[in-house]
Amino acid sequence: MPQLNPGPWFAILVFTWLVFLIIIPTKVLKHISPNEPTPVSAEKHKTEPWDWPW
């Protein structure tokens, strides 16, 4: 019965977990935030007070 031979199945198990733990999270994280967010400037816009002309 080949299921009782742990040689090839253990290698497949280890390789599969390596893919799940190393390769897939890096690919998912690249799709979540593909670009670095640009910081919003803390400088306020200079607006002058405005009154109705009547």
C-alpha distance matrix in Angstrom:
0.0 3.8 5.5 6.0 7.7 11.1 12.9 13.0 12.8 15.5 17.7 17.4 18.4 21.3 22.5 22.6 24.6 26.9 27.6 28.3 30.5 32.3 32.6 32.9 35.6 37.8 37.8 38.5 41.4 42.9 43.2 44.6 47.6 48.0 51.6 53.2 55.8 59.4 61.5 64.2 67.6 69.4 72.8 74.5 76.2 79.9 81.5 85.1 86.6 87.8 90.5 91.6 94.7 97.1
3.8 0.0 3.8 5.4 5.4 8.5 9.7 9.4 9.4 12.4 14.2 13.9 15.2 18.0 19.0 19.3 21.5 23.5 24.2 25.2 27.4 29.0 29.2 29.7 32.5 34.5 34.4 35.4 38.2 39.6 40.0 41.6 44.5 44.8 48.3 50.0 52.6 56.2 58.3 61.2 64.5 66.4 69.7 71.5 73.2 76.9 78.5 82.2 83.8 85.0 87.8 89.0 92.0 94.5
5.5 3.8 0.0 3.8 5.5 7.3 9.7 9.4 7.9 10.7 13.2 12.6 13.0 16.1 17.5 17.3 19.1 21.6 22.5 22.9 25.0 27.1 27.5 27.7 30.3 32.6 32.6 33.3 36.0 37.7 38.1 39.4 42.3 42.9 46.4 48.0 50.5 54.1 56.1 58.8 62.2 64.0 67.3 69.0 70.8 74.6 76.1 79.8 81.2 82.5 85.2 86.4 89.5 91.9
6.0 5.4 3.8 0.0 3.8 6.0 9.0 10.2 9.1 10.8 13.7 14.1 14.2 16.7 18.8 19.0 20.3 22.7 24.1 24.6 26.2 28.2 29.1 29.6 31.9 34.1 34.6 35.3 37.8 39.6 40.2 41.4 44.2 44.9 48.3 49.6 52.2 55.7 57.6 60.4 63.7 65.3 68.8 70.6 72.5 76.2 77.9 81.5 83.0 84.4 87.1 88.5 91.6 94.0
7.7 5.4 5.5 3.8 0.0 3.8 5.6 7.3 7.5 9.0 11.3 12.4 13.1 15.1 16.9 17.9 19.3 21.2 22.7 23.7 25.2 26.8 27.6 28.6 31.0 32.9 33.4 34.5 36.9 38.5 39.4 40.7 43.3 43.8 47.1 48.4 51.2 54.6 56.6 59.6 62.8 64.5 67.9 69.9 71.8 75.5 77.3 81.0 82.6 84.0 86.9 88.3 91.3 93.9
11.1 8.5 7.3 6.0 3.8 0.0 3.8 6.0 5.4 5.6 8.4 9.9 10.0 11.7 13.9 15.0 16.0 17.8 19.7 20.6 21.8 23.5 24.6 25.6 27.8 29.7 30.5 31.6 33.7 35.5 36.5 37.7 40.2 40.8 44.1 45.2 47.9 51.4 53.2 56.2 59.4 61.1 64.5 66.5 68.5 72.2 74.0 77.7 79.3 80.9 83.8 85.2 88.3 90.9
12.9 9.7 9.7 9.0 5.6 3.8 0.0 3.8 5.7 5.6 6.6 9.0 10.3 11.1 12.7 14.6 16.0 17.0 18.9 20.5 21.6 22.6 23.5 25.0 27.4 28.9 29.7 31.1 33.3 34.7 35.9 37.4 39.7 39.9 43.2 44.4 47.3 50.6 52.6 55.7 58.8 60.6 63.9 66.1 68.0 71.7 73.7 77.4 79.1 80.7 83.7 85.3 88.2 90.9
13.0 9.4 9.4 10.2 7.3 6.0 3.8 0.0 3.8 5.5 5.3 6.3 8.7 10.1 10.7 12.3 14.4 15.5 16.7 18.5 20.1 21.0 21.4 22.7 25.4 26.9 27.2 28.8 31.2 32.4 33.4 35.1 37.5 37.6 40.9 42.4 45.3 48.7 50.8 53.9 57.1 59.1 62.3 64.4 66.1 69.8 71.7 75.4 77.2 78.7 81.6 83.1 86.0 88.7
12.8 9.4 7.9 9.1 7.5 5.4 5.7 3.8 0.0 3.8 5.4 5.0 6.1 8.6 9.8 10.4 12.3 14.2 15.3 16.4 18.2 19.7 20.3 21.1 23.6 25.6 25.9 27.1 29.5 31.0 31.9 33.3 35.9 36.3 39.7 41.1 43.8 47.3 49.4 52.3 55.6 57.4 60.7 62.7 64.5 68.2 70.0 73.7 75.3 76.7 79.6 81.0 84.0 86.6
15.5 12.4 10.7 10.8 9.0 5.6 5.6 5.5 3.8 0.0 3.8 5.4 5.0 6.1 8.5 9.8 10.7 12.3 14.3 15.3 16.4 17.9 19.1 20.2 22.3 24.2 25.1 26.2 28.3 30.0 31.2 32.4 34.8 35.4 38.6 39.7 42.4 45.9 47.7 50.8 53.9 55.6 59.0 61.1 63.1 66.7 68.6 72.3 74.0 75.6 78.5 80.0 83.0 85.7
17.7 14.2 13.2 13.7 11.3 8.4 6.6 5.3 5.4 3.8 0.0 3.8 5.4 5.2 6.1 8.5 10.0 10.5 12.3 14.3 15.3 16.1 16.9 18.6 20.9 22.3 23.1 24.7 26.7 28.1 29.4 31.0 33.2 33.3 36.5 37.8 40.7 44.0 46.1 49.2 52.3 54.2 57.5 59.6 61.5 65.2 67.2 70.9 72.7 74.3 77.3 78.9 81.8 84.5
17.4 13.9 12.6 14.1 12.4 9.9 9.0 6.3 5.0 5.4 3.8 0.0 3.8 5.5 5.2 6.0 8.6 9.8 10.6 12.3 14.2 15.2 15.5 16.5 19.2 20.8 21.2 22.6 25.0 26.3 27.2 28.9 31.3 31.5 34.9 36.4 39.2 42.7 44.8 47.8 51.0 53.0 56.3 58.3 60.0 63.7 65.5 69.2 71.0 72.4 75.4 76.8 79.7 82.4
18.4 15.2 13.0 14.2 13.1 10.0 10.3 8.7 6.1 5.0 5.4 3.8 0.0 3.8 5.5 5.2 6.3 8.6 10.0 10.6 12.2 14.1 15.0 15.6 17.8 20.0 20.7 21.5 23.8 25.6 26.5 27.7 30.3 30.9 34.2 35.5 38.1 41.6 43.5 46.4 49.7 51.5 54.8 56.7 58.6 62.3 64.1 67.8 69.4 71.0 73.8 75.3 78.3 81.0
21.3 18.0 16.1 16.7 15.1 11.7 11.1 10.1 8.6 6.1 5.2 5.5 3.8 0.0 3.8 5.5 5.2 6.2 8.7 9.9 10.5 11.8 13.3 14.7 16.5 18.2 19.5 20.7 22.5 24.2 25.6 26.8 29.0 29.6 32.7 33.6 36.4 39.8 41.7 44.7 47.8 49.6 53.0 55.1 57.1 60.7 62.7 66.4 68.1 69.8 72.8 74.4 77.4 80.1
22.5 19.0 17.5 18.8 16.9 13.9 12.7 10.7 9.8 8.5 6.1 5.2 5.5 3.8 0.0 3.8 5.5 5.0 6.3 8.7 10.0 10.4 10.9 12.6 15.0 16.3 17.0 18.7 20.7 22.0 23.4 25.0 27.1 27.3 30.5 31.8 34.7 38.1 40.2 43.3 46.4 48.4 51.6 53.8 55.6 59.2 61.2 64.9 66.8 68.3 71.4 72.9 75.8 78.6
22.6 19.3 17.3 19.0 17.9 15.0 14.6 12.3 10.4 9.8 8.5 6.0 5.2 5.5 3.8 0.0 3.8 5.4 5.1 6.3 8.7 10.0 10.2 10.7 13.3 15.3 15.6 16.7 19.1 20.7 21.6 23.0 25.5 25.9 29.3 30.8 33.5 37.0 39.1 42.0 45.3 47.2 50.5 52.4 54.1 57.8 59.6 63.3 65.0 66.5 69.4 70.8 73.8 76.5
24.6 21.5 19.1 20.3 19.3 16.0 16.0 14.4 12.3 10.7 10.0 8.6 6.3 5.2 5.5 3.8 0.0 3.8 5.3 4.9 5.9 8.2 9.7 10.2 11.8 14.1 15.2 15.9 17.8 19.9 21.0 21.9 24.3 25.2 28.4 29.4 32.0 35.5 37.3 40.2 43.5 45.2 48.6 50.5 52.5 56.2 58.0 61.7 63.3 64.9 67.9 69.4 72.4 75.1
26.9 23.5 21.6 22.7 21.2 17.8 17.0 15.5 14.2 12.3 10.5 9.8 8.6 6.2 5.0 5.4 3.8 0.0 3.8 5.5 5.2 5.7 7.3 9.1 10.7 12.1 13.6 15.0 16.5 18.2 19.9 21.0 23.0 23.5 26.5 27.5 30.3 33.7 35.6 38.7 41.8 43.7 47.0 49.1 51.1 54.7 56.7 60.4 62.3 63.9 67.0 68.7 71.6 74.4
27.6 24.2 22.5 24.1 22.7 19.7 18.9 16.7 15.3 14.3 12.3 10.6 10.0 8.7 6.3 5.1 5.3 3.8 0.0 3.8 5.6 5.5 5.0 6.3 8.9 10.3 10.9 12.4 14.5 15.8 17.1 18.7 20.9 21.1 24.4 25.8 28.7 32.1 34.3 37.3 40.5 42.6 45.8 47.8 49.5 53.2 55.0 58.8 60.6 62.1 65.1 66.7 69.5 72.3
28.3 25.2 22.9 24.6 23.7 20.6 20.5 18.5 16.4 15.3 14.3 12.3 10.6 9.9 8.7 6.3 4.9 5.5 3.8 0.0 3.8 5.9 6.3 5.5 7.3 10.0 10.7 11.1 13.2 15.3 16.2 17.1 19.7 20.6 23.9 25.1 27.6 31.2 33.2 36.0 39.3 41.2 44.5 46.3 48.1 51.8 53.5 57.2 58.9 60.4 63.3 64.8 67.8 70.5
30.5 27.4 25.0 26.2 25.2 21.8 21.6 20.1 18.2 16.4 15.3 14.2 12.2 10.5 10.0 8.7 5.9 5.2 5.6 3.8 0.0 3.8 6.4 6.6 6.6 9.0 11.0 11.4 12.5 14.9 16.5 16.9 19.0 20.2 23.1 23.8 26.3 29.8 31.5 34.5 37.6 39.3 42.7 44.7 46.7 50.4 52.3 56.0 57.7 59.4 62.4 64.1 67.1 69.8
32.3 29.0 27.1 28.2 26.8 23.5 22.6 21.0 19.7 17.9 16.1 15.2 14.1 11.8 10.4 10.0 8.2 5.7 5.5 5.9 3.8 0.0 3.8 6.0 6.1 6.7 9.2 10.7 11.4 13.0 15.2 16.2 17.7 18.3 21.1 21.9 24.8 28.1 30.0 33.1 36.2 38.1 41.4 43.6 45.5 49.1 51.2 54.9 56.8 58.6 61.7 63.4 66.3 69.2
32.6 29.2 27.5 29.1 27.6 24.6 23.5 21.4 20.3 19.1 16.9 15.5 15.0 13.3 10.9 10.2 9.7 7.3 5.0 6.3 6.4 3.8 0.0 3.8 5.8 5.6 6.5 8.9 10.4 11.2 13.1 14.8 16.5 16.5 19.6 21.0 24.0 27.3 29.6 32.7 35.8 38.1 41.2 43.2 44.9 48.6 50.5 54.3 56.3 57.8 60.9 62.5 65.3 68.2
32.9 29.7 27.7 29.6 28.6 25.6 25.0 22.7 21.1 20.2 18.6 16.5 15.6 14.7 12.6 10.7 10.2 9.1 6.3 5.5 6.6 6.0 3.8 0.0 3.9 5.5 5.2 6.2 8.6 10.1 11.0 12.5 14.9 15.3 18.8 20.3 22.9 26.5 28.8 31.6 34.9 37.1 40.2 42.0 43.6 47.3 49.1 52.8 54.6 56.0 59.0 60.5 63.3 66.1
35.6 32.5 30.3 31.9 31.0 27.8 27.4 25.4 23.6 22.3 20.9 19.2 17.8 16.5 15.0 13.3 11.8 10.7 8.9 7.3 6.6 6.1 5.8 3.9 0.0 3.8 5.5 5.1 6.0 8.6 10.0 10.4 12.6 13.7 16.9 17.9 20.3 23.9 25.8 28.7 32.0 33.9 37.2 39.0 40.8 44.5 46.4 50.1 51.8 53.4 56.4 58.0 60.9 63.7
37.8 34.5 32.6 34.1 32.9 29.7 28.9 26.9 25.6 24.2 22.3 20.8 20.0 18.2 16.3 15.3 14.1 12.1 10.3 10.0 9.0 6.7 5.6 5.5 3.8 0.0 3.8 5.5 5.2 6.3 8.9 10.0 11.2 11.6 14.5 15.6 18.5 21.8 24.1 27.1 30.3 32.5 35.6 37.7 39.4 43.0 45.0 48.7 50.7 52.4 55.5 57.2 59.9 62.9
37.8 34.4 32.6 34.6 33.4 30.5 29.7 27.2 25.9 25.1 23.1 21.2 20.7 19.5 17.0 15.6 15.2 13.6 10.9 10.7 11.0 9.2 6.5 5.2 5.5 3.8 0.0 3.8 5.5 5.2 6.6 8.9 10.6 10.4 13.9 15.8 18.6 22.0 24.6 27.5 30.8 33.2 36.1 38.0 39.4 43.0 44.9 48.6 50.6 51.9 55.0 56.5 59.2 62.1
38.5 35.4 33.3 35.3 34.5 31.6 31.1 28.8 27.1 26.2 24.7 22.6 21.5 20.7 18.7 16.7 15.9 15.0 12.4 11.1 11.4 10.7 8.9 6.2 5.1 5.5 3.8 0.0 3.8 5.4 5.3 6.3 9.1 10.0 13.5 15.3 17.5 21.1 23.5 26.1 29.6 31.8 34.8 36.4 37.8 41.6 43.2 46.9 48.7 50.0 52.9 54.3 57.2 60.0
41.4 38.2 36.0 37.8 36.9 33.7 33.3 31.2 29.5 28.3 26.7 25.0 23.8 22.5 20.7 19.1 17.8 16.5 14.5 13.2 12.5 11.4 10.4 8.6 6.0 5.2 5.5 3.8 0.0 3.8 5.4 5.0 6.6 8.1 11.1 12.2 14.4 18.1 20.2 23.0 26.4 28.5 31.6 33.4 35.0 38.7 40.5 44.3 46.1 47.6 50.7 52.3 55.1 58.0
42.9 39.6 37.7 39.6 38.5 35.5 34.7 32.4 31.0 30.0 28.1 26.3 25.6 24.2 22.0 20.7 19.9 18.2 15.8 15.3 14.9 13.0 11.2 10.1 8.6 6.3 5.2 5.4 3.8 0.0 3.8 5.6 5.8 5.4 8.7 10.6 13.4 16.8 19.5 22.3 25.6 28.1 31.0 32.8 34.2 37.8 39.7 43.4 45.5 46.9 50.1 51.6 54.3 57.3
43.2 40.0 38.1 40.2 39.4 36.5 35.9 33.4 31.9 31.2 29.4 27.2 26.5 25.6 23.4 21.6 21.0 19.9 17.1 16.2 16.5 15.2 13.1 11.0 10.0 8.9 6.6 5.3 5.4 3.8 0.0 3.8 5.6 5.5 9.2 11.8 13.8 17.3 20.2 22.5 26.0 28.5 31.3 32.7 33.8 37.5 39.1 42.8 44.7 45.8 48.9 50.2 52.9 55.8
44.6 41.6 39.4 41.4 40.7 37.7 37.4 35.1 33.3 32.4 31.0 28.9 27.7 26.8 25.0 23.0 21.9 21.0 18.7 17.1 16.9 16.2 14.8 12.5 10.4 10.0 8.9 6.3 5.0 5.6 3.8 0.0 3.8 6.3 9.1 10.8 12.1 15.7 18.1 20.3 23.9 26.1 29.0 30.4 31.7 35.5 37.0 40.7 42.4 43.6 46.6 48.0 50.9 53.7
47.6 44.5 42.3 44.2 43.3 40.2 39.7 37.5 35.9 34.8 33.2 31.3 30.3 29.0 27.1 25.5 24.3 23.0 20.9 19.7 19.0 17.7 16.5 14.9 12.6 11.2 10.6 9.1 6.6 5.8 5.6 3.8 0.0 3.8 5.6 7.0 8.5 12.2 14.7 17.1 20.6 23.0 25.9 27.5 28.9 32.6 34.3 38.0 39.9 41.4 44.5 46.1 48.8 51.7
48.0 44.8 42.9 44.9 43.8 40.8 39.9 37.6 36.3 35.4 33.3 31.5 30.9 29.6 27.3 25.9 25.2 23.5 21.1 20.6 20.2 18.3 16.5 15.3 13.7 11.6 10.4 10.0 8.1 5.4 5.5 6.3 3.8 0.0 3.8 6.9 9.3 12.4 15.6 18.1 21.4 24.2 26.7 28.5 29.5 33.1 34.9 38.7 40.9 42.2 45.4 46.9 49.4 52.5
51.6 48.3 46.4 48.3 47.1 44.1 43.2 40.9 39.7 38.6 36.5 34.9 34.2 32.7 30.5 29.3 28.4 26.5 24.4 23.9 23.1 21.1 19.6 18.8 16.9 14.5 13.9 13.5 11.1 8.7 9.2 9.1 5.6 3.8 0.0 3.7 6.2 8.8 12.2 14.8 17.9 20.9 23.3 25.1 26.2 29.7 31.7 35.5 37.8 39.2 42.6 44.2 46.7 49.9
53.2 50.0 48.0 49.6 48.4 45.2 44.4 42.4 41.1 39.7 37.8 36.4 35.5 33.6 31.8 30.8 29.4 27.5 25.8 25.1 23.8 21.9 21.0 20.3 17.9 15.6 15.8 15.3 12.2 10.6 11.8 10.8 7.0 6.9 3.7 0.0 3.8 6.4 9.2 12.3 15.3 18.1 20.7 22.9 24.3 27.8 30.1 33.8 36.2 37.9 41.3 43.2 45.7 48.9
55.8 52.6 50.5 52.2 51.2 47.9 47.3 45.3 43.8 42.4 40.7 39.2 38.1 36.4 34.7 33.5 32.0 30.3 28.7 27.6 26.3 24.8 24.0 22.9 20.3 18.5 18.6 17.5 14.4 13.4 13.8 12.1 8.5 9.3 6.2 3.8 0.0 3.8 6.3 9.0 12.2 15.0 17.6 19.5 20.9 24.6 26.7 30.4 32.6 34.4 37.7 39.7 42.2 45.4
59.4 56.2 54.1 55.7 54.6 51.4 50.6 48.7 47.3 45.9 44.0 42.7 41.6 39.8 38.1 37.0 35.5 33.7 32.1 31.2 29.8 28.1 27.3 26.5 23.9 21.8 22.0 21.1 18.1 16.8 17.3 15.7 12.2 12.4 8.8 6.4 3.8 0.0 3.8 6.4 9.1 12.3 14.5 16.6 18.0 21.5 23.8 27.5 30.0 31.8 35.3 37.4 39.8 43.1
61.5 58.3 56.1 57.6 56.6 53.2 52.6 50.8 49.4 47.7 46.1 44.8 43.5 41.7 40.2 39.1 37.3 35.6 34.3 33.2 31.5 30.0 29.6 28.8 25.8 24.1 24.6 23.5 20.2 19.5 20.2 18.1 14.7 15.6 12.2 9.2 6.3 3.8 0.0 3.8 6.2 8.9 11.6 14.0 15.9 19.3 21.9 25.5 27.9 30.1 33.6 35.9 38.4 41.6
64.2 61.2 58.8 60.4 59.6 56.2 55.7 53.9 52.3 50.8 49.2 47.8 46.4 44.7 43.3 42.0 40.2 38.7 37.3 36.0 34.5 33.1 32.7 31.6 28.7 27.1 27.5 26.1 23.0 22.3 22.5 20.3 17.1 18.1 14.8 12.3 9.0 6.4 3.8 0.0 3.8 6.3 8.8 10.6 12.4 16.0 18.3 22.0 24.2 26.4 29.8 32.2 34.7 37.9
67.6 64.5 62.2 63.7 62.8 59.4 58.8 57.1 55.6 53.9 52.3 51.0 49.7 47.8 46.4 45.3 43.5 41.8 40.5 39.3 37.6 36.2 35.8 34.9 32.0 30.3 30.8 29.6 26.4 25.6 26.0 23.9 20.6 21.4 17.9 15.3 12.2 9.1 6.2 3.8 0.0 3.8 5.4 8.0 10.1 13.3 16.1 19.7 22.2 24.6 28.2 30.8 33.2 36.5
69.4 66.4 64.0 65.3 64.5 61.1 60.6 59.1 57.4 55.6 54.2 53.0 51.5 49.6 48.4 47.2 45.2 43.7 42.6 41.2 39.3 38.1 38.1 37.1 33.9 32.5 33.2 31.8 28.5 28.1 28.5 26.1 23.0 24.2 20.9 18.1 15.0 12.3 8.9 6.3 3.8 0.0 3.8 6.3 9.5 12.3 15.1 18.4 20.5 23.3 26.8 29.7 32.2 35.3
72.8 69.7 67.3 68.8 67.9 64.5 63.9 62.3 60.7 59.0 57.5 56.3 54.8 53.0 51.6 50.5 48.6 47.0 45.8 44.5 42.7 41.4 41.2 40.2 37.2 35.6 36.1 34.8 31.6 31.0 31.3 29.0 25.9 26.7 23.3 20.7 17.6 14.5 11.6 8.8 5.4 3.8 0.0 3.8 6.6 8.9 12.1 15.3 17.8 20.7 24.3 27.2 29.5 32.7
74.5 71.5 69.0 70.6 69.9 66.5 66.1 64.4 62.7 61.1 59.6 58.3 56.7 55.1 53.8 52.4 50.5 49.1 47.8 46.3 44.7 43.6 43.2 42.0 39.0 37.7 38.0 36.4 33.4 32.8 32.7 30.4 27.5 28.5 25.1 22.9 19.5 16.6 14.0 10.6 8.0 6.3 3.8 0.0 3.8 6.3 8.8 12.1 14.4 17.1 20.7 23.6 26.0 29.1
76.2 73.2 70.8 72.5 71.8 68.5 68.0 66.1 64.5 63.1 61.5 60.0 58.6 57.1 55.6 54.1 52.5 51.1 49.5 48.1 46.7 45.5 44.9 43.6 40.8 39.4 39.4 37.8 35.0 34.2 33.8 31.7 28.9 29.5 26.2 24.3 20.9 18.0 15.9 12.4 10.1 9.5 6.6 3.8 0.0 3.8 6.0 9.6 12.4 14.7 18.4 21.1 23.2 26.6
79.9 76.9 74.6 76.2 75.5 72.2 71.7 69.8 68.2 66.7 65.2 63.7 62.3 60.7 59.2 57.8 56.2 54.7 53.2 51.8 50.4 49.1 48.6 47.3 44.5 43.0 43.0 41.6 38.7 37.8 37.5 35.5 32.6 33.1 29.7 27.8 24.6 21.5 19.3 16.0 13.3 12.3 8.9 6.3 3.8 0.0 3.8 6.6 9.8 12.4 16.2 19.2 21.0 24.4
81.5 78.5 76.1 77.9 77.3 74.0 73.7 71.7 70.0 68.6 67.2 65.5 64.1 62.7 61.2 59.6 58.0 56.7 55.0 53.5 52.3 51.2 50.5 49.1 46.4 45.0 44.9 43.2 40.5 39.7 39.1 37.0 34.3 34.9 31.7 30.1 26.7 23.8 21.9 18.3 16.1 15.1 12.1 8.8 6.0 3.8 0.0 3.7 6.6 8.8 12.6 15.5 17.4 20.8
85.1 82.2 79.8 81.5 81.0 77.7 77.4 75.4 73.7 72.3 70.9 69.2 67.8 66.4 64.9 63.3 61.7 60.4 58.8 57.2 56.0 54.9 54.3 52.8 50.1 48.7 48.6 46.9 44.3 43.4 42.8 40.7 38.0 38.7 35.5 33.8 30.4 27.5 25.5 22.0 19.7 18.4 15.3 12.1 9.6 6.6 3.7 0.0 3.8 6.3 9.9 13.1 14.7 18.0
86.6 83.8 81.2 83.0 82.6 79.3 79.1 77.2 75.3 74.0 72.7 71.0 69.4 68.1 66.8 65.0 63.3 62.3 60.6 58.9 57.7 56.8 56.3 54.6 51.8 50.7 50.6 48.7 46.1 45.5 44.7 42.4 39.9 40.9 37.8 36.2 32.6 30.0 27.9 24.2 22.2 20.5 17.8 14.4 12.4 9.8 6.6 3.8 0.0 3.8 6.9 10.4 12.4 15.3
87.8 85.0 82.5 84.4 84.0 80.9 80.7 78.7 76.7 75.6 74.3 72.4 71.0 69.8 68.3 66.5 64.9 63.9 62.1 60.4 59.4 58.6 57.8 56.0 53.4 52.4 51.9 50.0 47.6 46.9 45.8 43.6 41.4 42.2 39.2 37.9 34.4 31.8 30.1 26.4 24.6 23.3 20.7 17.1 14.7 12.4 8.8 6.3 3.8 0.0 3.8 6.9 9.0 12.1
90.5 87.8 85.2 87.1 86.9 83.8 83.7 81.6 79.6 78.5 77.3 75.4 73.8 72.8 71.4 69.4 67.9 67.0 65.1 63.3 62.4 61.7 60.9 59.0 56.4 55.5 55.0 52.9 50.7 50.1 48.9 46.6 44.5 45.4 42.6 41.3 37.7 35.3 33.6 29.8 28.2 26.8 24.3 20.7 18.4 16.2 12.6 9.9 6.9 3.8 0.0 3.8 6.2 8.6
91.6 89.0 86.4 88.5 88.3 85.2 85.3 83.1 81.0 80.0 78.9 76.8 75.3 74.4 72.9 70.8 69.4 68.7 66.7 64.8 64.1 63.4 62.5 60.5 58.0 57.2 56.5 54.3 52.3 51.6 50.2 48.0 46.1 46.9 44.2 43.2 39.7 37.4 35.9 32.2 30.8 29.7 27.2 23.6 21.1 19.2 15.5 13.1 10.4 6.9 3.8 0.0 3.8 5.8
94.7 92.0 89.5 91.6 91.3 88.3 88.2 86.0 84.0 83.0 81.8 79.7 78.3 77.4 75.8 73.8 72.4 71.6 69.5 67.8 67.1 66.3 65.3 63.3 60.9 59.9 59.2 57.2 55.1 54.3 52.9 50.9 48.8 49.4 46.7 45.7 42.2 39.8 38.4 34.7 33.2 32.2 29.5 26.0 23.2 21.0 17.4 14.7 12.4 9.0 6.2 3.8 0.0 3.8
97.1 94.5 91.9 94.0 93.9 90.9 90.9 88.7 86.6 85.7 84.5 82.4 81.0 80.1 78.6 76.5 75.1 74.4 72.3 70.5 69.8 69.2 68.2 66.1 63.7 62.9 62.1 60.0 58.0 57.3 55.8 53.7 51.7 52.5 49.9 48.9 45.4 43.1 41.6 37.9 36.5 35.3 32.7 29.1 26.6 24.4 20.8 18.0 15.3 12.1 8.6 5.8 3.8 0.0
